[in-house]
């Protein structure tokens, strides 16, 4: 039991601002979100980092596969389905007889 309590009370040596989102604990999440840069320049920098990370992981590789392009196509199809969802939902519930 003491070991379990020690795991939950253990403090991290890395500041919350420098942690990746997946490494942040649930209790630190509000503070982590408030420390992010939500200015247009910060959002542009974040989207640029995400693009380059995706490009280097799935597109710019020696032995590429269909995974990188298929994820982009799946996101495109999902986006184009969600856009007119209100109209599609009403068409689905309508009876034609």
C-alpha positions as CSV (number, residue, x, y, z in Angstrom):
1,X,0.0,0.0,0.0
2,X,2.8,2.4,0.8
3,X,4.4,1.7,-2.6
4,X,1.1,2.6,-4.3
5,X,0.8,5.9,-2.3
6,X,4.4,6.7,-3.2
7,X,3.6,6.3,-7.0
8,X,0.7,8.8,-6.7
9,X,2.6,11.4,-4.7
10,X,5.8,11.2,-6.7
11,X,6.5,14.6,-8.3
12,X,7.9,15.0,-11.8
13,X,11.2,16.8,-12.4
14,X,10.0,18.1,-15.8
15,X,7.8,21.3,-15.8
16,X,4.3,20.8,-17.0
17,X,4.7,23.3,-19.8
18,X,7.5,21.2,-21.4
19,X,5.6,17.8,-21.2
20,X,3.8,16.3,-24.1
21,X,0.1,16.1,-23.8
22,X,0.1,12.3,-23.5
23,X,2.6,12.5,-20.6
24,X,0.5,15.0,-18.5
25,X,-1.4,13.5,-15.5
26,X,-5.1,14.1,-15.1
27,X,-4.6,16.5,-12.2
28,X,-2.1,18.6,-14.2
29,X,-4.3,18.8,-17.3
30,X,-6.1,22.2,-16.6
31,X,-2.8,23.9,-15.8
32,X,-1.2,22.4,-18.9
33,X,-4.0,23.6,-21.1
34,X,-3.9,27.1,-19.6
35,X,-0.1,27.3,-20.3
36,X,-0.5,26.7,-24.0
37,X,-0.2,29.5,-26.5
38,X,-3.5,30.2,-28.2
39,X,-2.5,33.3,-30.2
40,X,-2.6,33.0,-34.0
41,X,1.2,32.7,-34.1
42,X,1.1,29.9,-31.5
43,X,-1.6,28.0,-33.3
44,X,0.2,28.3,-36.6
45,X,3.4,27.0,-35.0
46,X,1.6,24.1,-33.5
47,X,-0.1,23.2,-36.8
48,X,3.2,23.4,-38.6
49,X,4.9,21.1,-36.1
50,X,2.0,18.6,-36.4
51,X,2.3,18.7,-40.2
52,X,6.0,18.1,-40.2
53,X,5.8,15.3,-37.7
54,X,3.1,13.6,-39.8
55,X,5.0,14.2,-43.0
56,X,8.3,12.8,-41.6
57,X,6.6,9.8,-40.0
58,X,4.3,8.6,-42.8
59,X,5.2,10.3,-46.1
60,X,8.9,11.0,-46.2
61,X,10.2,7.5,-45.5
62,X,12.4,5.1,-47.5
63,X,9.8,2.3,-47.7
64,X,6.5,4.1,-47.7
65,X,3.1,2.4,-47.6
66,X,-0.5,3.3,-48.1
67,X,-1.0,4.2,-44.4
68,X,-0.1,7.9,-44.6
69,X,-2.2,8.7,-47.7
70,X,-5.1,6.5,-46.5
71,X,-5.2,8.5,-43.2
72,X,-5.5,11.8,-45.1
73,X,-8.2,10.3,-47.4
74,X,-10.1,9.0,-44.4
75,X,-10.0,12.4,-42.7
76,X,-11.2,14.0,-45.9
77,X,-14.1,11.6,-46.2
78,X,-15.1,12.0,-42.6
79,X,-14.9,15.8,-42.8
80,X,-17.1,15.9,-45.9
81,X,-19.6,13.6,-44.3
82,X,-19.8,15.6,-41.0
83,X,-20.3,18.9,-42.9
84,X,-23.8,18.2,-44.2
85,X,-24.8,15.8,-41.3
86,X,-27.8,17.8,-40.3
87,X,-29.4,17.5,-43.8
88,X,-28.4,13.8,-44.0
89,X,-30.0,13.1,-40.6
90,X,-33.3,14.6,-41.6
91,X,-33.3,12.6,-44.9
92,X,-32.7,9.4,-43.1
93,X,-35.7,9.8,-40.7
94,X,-38.1,10.7,-43.5
95,X,-40.6,8.1,-44.8
96,X,-41.3,8.0,-48.6
97,X,-44.5,6.0,-48.6
